[in-house]
């Protein structure tokens, strides 16, 4: 009988230990690296914890996990009327990340839905202020304006809109076909203009080439003529100098002969110096030499007379 209460005490202790282990296990929570933990005590926010192991007060505290990674929201396609009354279909994507887990949890109920509705509304406003051509060519402007509007609106929600991209802007089929024809016509026009410009440039280059060729040919001919004229002038100058040096002496002699002829026509006797050039010209230098008799030889010295003697006499003369 005494052992029964002891056994009952062991059972109760074991039950309490088992309940304590369960409560300890339920109070331990693990927060991932990309998450933040919000500790809620009796339904009220108490603290924010980082990644790792966290222990809560059993039955009193709870943990809400908030993903801090960047997320993307796809804005469904919608029909929007442009400024020039063209119906286009537009969709977009929104990239965002949570910067304040407390505000993103308690300030907005469904951020994805709220951001989608806000983006669709602002897309209608932005595209409605532009014509179709401006809408097709101003994607960057639309993206920047839409991002600024969403970022300003979601700032109180603890969310940062990092990027907004308009994926497609699809006009109606007839507008697309007309634009295609217009683009084809523009390309054909540009091709014809480029071809005409090419022909024009080719003709201009050919004309310039012909002009330069004619100029160079004329310059070459002019230079050749100048060189030929200079050569002829030099030859004439050399010939003139040679003729002047050769015929000057002959002219002087001719003039002397004319003077001599006039003198001889009036006189029968004349005196010509023996060393004059006129003797060579008249050919009488040899005659003068023949007319002059040779000089007599010089007398030789006679030997002295000898003395003749007779026999028995001495020398006699």
C-alpha positions as CSV (number, residue, x, y, z in Angstrom):
1,X,0.0,0.0,0.0
2,X,2.9,2.4,0.7
3,X,4.4,1.8,-2.7
4,X,1.3,2.9,-4.6
5,X,1.6,6.7,-3.8
6,X,5.3,6.5,-4.6
7,X,4.6,5.1,-8.0
8,X,1.8,7.7,-8.6
9,X,4.3,10.5,-7.8
10,X,6.7,9.1,-10.3
11,X,4.0,9.1,-12.9
12,X,3.0,12.7,-12.2
13,X,6.6,13.8,-12.3
14,X,7.1,12.1,-15.6
15,X,4.1,13.8,-17.0
16,X,5.3,17.2,-15.8
17,X,8.7,16.6,-17.3
18,X,7.1,15.5,-20.6
19,X,5.0,18.6,-20.7
20,X,8.0,20.8,-19.9
21,X,10.0,19.2,-22.7
22,X,7.1,19.9,-25.1
23,X,6.8,23.5,-24.0
24,X,10.6,24.0,-24.3
25,X,10.6,22.5,-27.8
26,X,7.7,24.7,-28.8
27,X,9.4,27.8,-27.4
28,X,12.5,27.3,-29.5
29,X,12.3,28.9,-33.0
30,X,14.8,29.2,-35.8
31,X,15.0,32.3,-38.0
32,X,16.7,32.0,-41.4
33,X,19.4,34.2,-42.8
34,X,17.1,36.1,-45.2
35,X,14.3,36.5,-42.5
36,X,13.5,38.8,-39.6
37,X,11.5,37.5,-36.7
38,X,8.7,39.6,-35.0
39,X,8.0,38.5,-31.4
40,X,4.3,38.9,-30.5
41,X,3.3,38.7,-26.8
42,X,-0.3,38.2,-26.3
43,X,-1.1,39.6,-29.7
44,X,1.1,42.7,-29.3
45,X,4.5,43.4,-31.0
46,X,7.3,43.1,-28.5
47,X,10.6,42.9,-30.4
48,X,12.4,42.1,-33.7
49,X,15.0,39.3,-33.8
50,X,17.6,38.4,-36.4
51,X,18.5,35.1,-37.9
52,X,19.4,32.2,-35.5
53,X,17.8,30.4,-32.6
54,X,15.3,32.2,-30.5
55,X,13.4,31.1,-27.4
56,X,9.9,32.3,-26.7
57,X,7.8,32.2,-23.5
58,X,5.5,29.2,-24.0
59,X,1.8,29.9,-24.4
60,X,2.4,33.6,-24.3
61,X,4.7,34.6,-27.1
62,X,4.6,33.8,-30.8
63,X,7.0,34.5,-33.7
64,X,6.1,36.0,-37.1
65,X,8.7,35.6,-39.9
66,X,9.2,38.2,-42.6
67,X,11.1,37.5,-45.8
68,X,13.6,40.3,-46.5
69,X,14.6,39.2,-50.0
70,X,13.7,41.2,-53.1
71,X,10.4,40.1,-54.7
72,X,8.6,40.7,-58.0
73,X,4.9,41.4,-58.7
74,X,3.5,41.0,-62.1
75,X,0.9,43.6,-63.1
76,X,-1.7,41.9,-65.2
77,X,-2.4,43.3,-68.7
78,X,-5.0,46.0,-69.0
79,X,-6.4,48.2,-71.8
80,X,-5.5,51.9,-71.7
81,X,-6.6,54.7,-73.9
82,X,-3.8,57.0,-75.1
83,X,-4.0,60.8,-75.6
84,X,-4.9,60.3,-79.3
85,X,-7.7,57.8,-78.5
86,X,-5.9,54.6,-79.3
87,X,-6.6,51.6,-77.2
88,X,-3.5,49.8,-76.1
89,X,-2.8,46.8,-73.9
90,X,-0.2,47.4,-71.2
91,X,1.4,45.2,-68.5
92,X,4.3,45.6,-66.2
93,X,6.4,44.0,-63.4
94,X,7.4,45.6,-60.1
95,X,10.5,44.7,-58.1
96,X,10.5,45.6,-54.4
97,X,12.1,44.6,-51.1
98,X,11.0,45.1,-47.5
99,X,13.1,47.5,-45.5
100,X,11.0,47.7,-42.4
101,X,9.4,44.3,-41.4
102,X,7.2,45.9,-38.7
103,X,5.6,48.4,-41.1
104,X,5.2,45.9,-43.9
105,X,3.4,43.6,-41.5
106,X,1.2,46.0,-39.6
107,X,0.7,48.9,-42.0
108,X,-0.7,47.1,-45.1
109,X,-2.7,43.9,-45.2
110,X,-1.7,42.6,-48.7
111,X,1.1,44.6,-50.2
112,X,1.2,42.7,-53.5
113,X,-2.5,43.4,-54.2
114,X,-2.2,47.0,-53.1
115,X,0.9,47.6,-55.3
116,X,-0.8,46.0,-58.3
117,X,-3.8,48.2,-58.1
118,X,-1.7,51.3,-57.6
119,X,0.5,50.4,-60.6
120,X,-2.5,49.9,-62.9
121,X,-4.0,53.2,-61.8
122,X,-0.8,55.1,-62.4
123,X,-0.2,53.4,-65.7
124,X,-3.6,54.6,-67.0
125,X,-2.7,58.1,-65.9
126,X,0.7,58.2,-67.4
127,X,-0.2,56.6,-70.7
128,X,-3.4,58.7,-71.0
129,X,-1.2,61.8,-71.0
130,X,0.8,60.6,-74.0
131,X,0.1,59.9,-77.7
132,X,0.7,56.4,-79.1
133,X,4.1,57.4,-80.7
134,X,5.2,59.0,-77.4
135,X,4.1,55.9,-75.5
136,X,6.0,53.6,-77.7
137,X,9.2,55.7,-77.5
138,X,9.0,56.8,-73.9
139,X,9.3,53.5,-72.0
140,X,12.1,54.7,-69.8
141,X,10.2,57.9,-68.9
142,X,7.1,55.8,-68.0
143,X,9.2,53.4,-66.0
144,X,10.9,56.1,-64.0
145,X,7.6,58.1,-63.3
146,X,5.8,54.9,-62.2
147,X,8.6,53.9,-59.9
148,X,8.7,57.3,-58.3
149,X,4.9,57.2,-57.7
150,X,5.0,53.7,-56.3
151,X,8.0,54.4,-54.1
152,X,6.5,57.5,-52.6
153,X,3.2,55.7,-51.9
154,X,4.8,52.5,-50.4
155,X,7.3,54.4,-48.3
156,X,4.9,54.3,-45.3
157,X,4.5,50.6,-45.7
158,X,8.2,49.9,-45.1
159,X,8.7,48.8,-48.7
160,X,11.2,50.0,-51.2
161,X,10.3,49.8,-54.9
162,X,13.6,49.2,-56.7
163,X,12.5,48.9,-60.3
164,X,9.4,49.1,-62.5
165,X,9.4,47.8,-66.1
166,X,6.7,48.1,-68.6
167,X,6.8,44.8,-70.5
168,X,4.7,45.4,-73.5
169,X,2.5,48.1,-75.1
170,X,0.4,46.4,-77.7
171,X,-1.8,48.6,-80.0
172,X,-4.7,47.1,-82.0
173,X,-4.0,44.8,-84.9
174,X,-5.1,47.4,-87.5
175,X,-2.8,50.1,-85.9
176,X,0.0,47.6,-85.9
177,X,-0.5,46.8,-89.6
178,X,-0.6,50.5,-90.4
179,X,2.5,51.1,-88.4
180,X,4.2,48.2,-90.2
181,X,3.3,49.6,-93.6
182,X,4.5,53.1,-92.5
183,X,7.8,51.6,-91.2
184,X,8.3,49.7,-94.5
185,X,7.6,52.9,-96.5
186,X,10.1,54.8,-94.3
187,X,12.7,52.1,-94.8
188,X,12.1,52.1,-98.6
189,X,12.4,55.9,-98.6
190,X,15.6,55.8,-96.6
191,X,17.0,53.1,-98.9
192,X,16.2,55.2,-102.0
193,X,17.6,58.3,-100.4
194,X,20.8,56.5,-99.5
195,X,21.0,55.0,-103.0
196,X,20.5,58.4,-104.5
197,X,23.1,59.9,-102.2
198,X,25.5,57.1,-103.2
199,X,25.0,57.8,-106.9
200,X,25.4,61.5,-106.3
201,X,28.6,61.1,-104.3
202,X,29.9,58.7,-106.9
203,X,29.3,61.2,-109.7
204,X,30.8,64.0,-107.6
205,X,33.9,61.9,-107.0
206,X,34.1,61.0,-110.6
207,X,33.8,64.6,-111.6
208,X,36.4,65.6,-109.0
209,X,38.7,62.9,-110.3
210,X,38.3,64.0,-113.9
211,X,38.9,67.6,-112.8
212,X,42.0,66.7,-110.8
213,X,43.2,64.6,-113.7
214,X,42.8,67.4,-116.2
215,X,44.5,69.9,-113.8
216,X,47.4,67.5,-113.3
217,X,47.7,66.8,-117.0
218,X,47.6,70.5,-117.8
219,X,50.2,71.2,-115.1
220,X,52.4,68.5,-116.6
221,X,52.1,69.8,-120.1
222,X,52.8,73.4,-118.9
223,X,55.8,72.2,-117.0
224,X,57.0,70.2,-120.0
225,X,56.6,73.3,-122.2
226,X,58.4,75.5,-119.7
227,X,61.3,73.0,-119.5
228,X,61.4,72.7,-123.3
229,X,61.4,76.5,-123.7
230,X,64.1,76.9,-121.1
231,X,66.2,74.2,-122.9
232,X,65.7,76.0,-126.2
233,X,66.5,79.3,-124.7
234,X,69.6,77.9,-123.2
235,X,70.6,76.3,-126.5
236,X,70.1,79.6,-128.3
237,X,72.1,81.4,-125.7
238,X,75.0,79.0,-126.0
239,X,74.8,79.2,-129.8
240,X,74.7,82.9,-129.7
241,X,77.7,83.1,-127.4
242,X,79.6,80.7,-129.6
243,X,78.7,82.6,-132.8
244,X,79.6,85.9,-131.1
245,X,83.0,84.6,-130.0
246,X,83.7,82.9,-133.4
247,X,82.5,85.6,-135.8
248,X,83.7,88.6,-133.9
249,X,87.2,88.2,-135.0
250,X,86.1,87.5,-138.6
251,X,84.0,90.6,-138.7
252,X,86.9,92.7,-137.5
253,X,89.1,91.3,-140.2
254,X,86.4,91.9,-142.8
255,X,86.1,95.5,-141.7
256,X,89.9,96.0,-142.0
257,X,89.8,94.5,-145.5
258,X,87.1,96.9,-146.5
259,X,89.2,99.8,-145.2
260,X,92.3,98.5,-147.0
261,X,90.4,98.0,-150.2
262,X,89.2,101.6,-150.1
263,X,92.8,102.9,-149.5
264,X,94.3,100.8,-152.2
265,X,91.7,102.0,-154.7
266,X,93.0,105.5,-154.3
267,X,96.9,104.9,-154.1
268,X,99.3,102.9,-156.0
269,X,101.9,102.7,-153.3
270,X,101.3,101.6,-149.7
271,X,103.4,100.7,-146.8
272,X,102.5,97.6,-144.7
273,X,104.3,96.9,-141.5
274,X,106.2,93.6,-141.7
275,X,104.4,92.2,-138.6
276,X,100.9,93.1,-139.7
277,X,98.2,90.6,-140.0
278,X,97.2,92.0,-143.4
279,X,100.2,90.2,-144.9
280,X,98.7,86.9,-143.9
281,X,95.3,88.0,-145.1
282,X,96.6,89.2,-148.5
283,X,98.9,86.3,-149.0
284,X,101.9,88.5,-149.6
285,X,103.9,87.5,-146.6
286,X,105.5,84.7,-148.6
287,X,106.1,87.0,-151.6
288,X,107.9,89.5,-149.4
289,X,110.1,86.8,-148.1
290,X,111.0,85.6,-151.6
291,X,111.6,89.2,-152.9
292,X,114.2,90.0,-150.3
293,X,117.7,88.7,-151.5
294,X,119.6,86.7,-149.1
295,X,122.4,88.5,-147.2
296,X,126.0,88.0,-148.5
297,X,128.1,85.7,-146.5
298,X,130.5,87.3,-144.1
299,X,134.2,87.7,-145.5
300,X,136.5,85.1,-144.2
301,X,139.9,86.1,-142.6
302,X,142.9,85.7,-144.9
303,X,146.0,83.9,-143.6
304,X,149.2,86.1,-143.2
305,X,151.6,86.0,-146.1
306,X,154.6,83.7,-145.9
307,X,158.1,84.9,-146.6
308,X,159.9,83.1,-149.5
309,X,163.6,82.6,-149.3
310,X,166.1,81.3,-151.7
311,X,168.7,78.7,-151.3
312,X,171.0,79.6,-148.7
313,X,168.9,82.4,-147.6
314,X,166.7,82.7,-144.7
315,X,162.9,82.8,-145.0
316,X,161.6,85.5,-147.1
317,X,158.2,87.1,-147.8
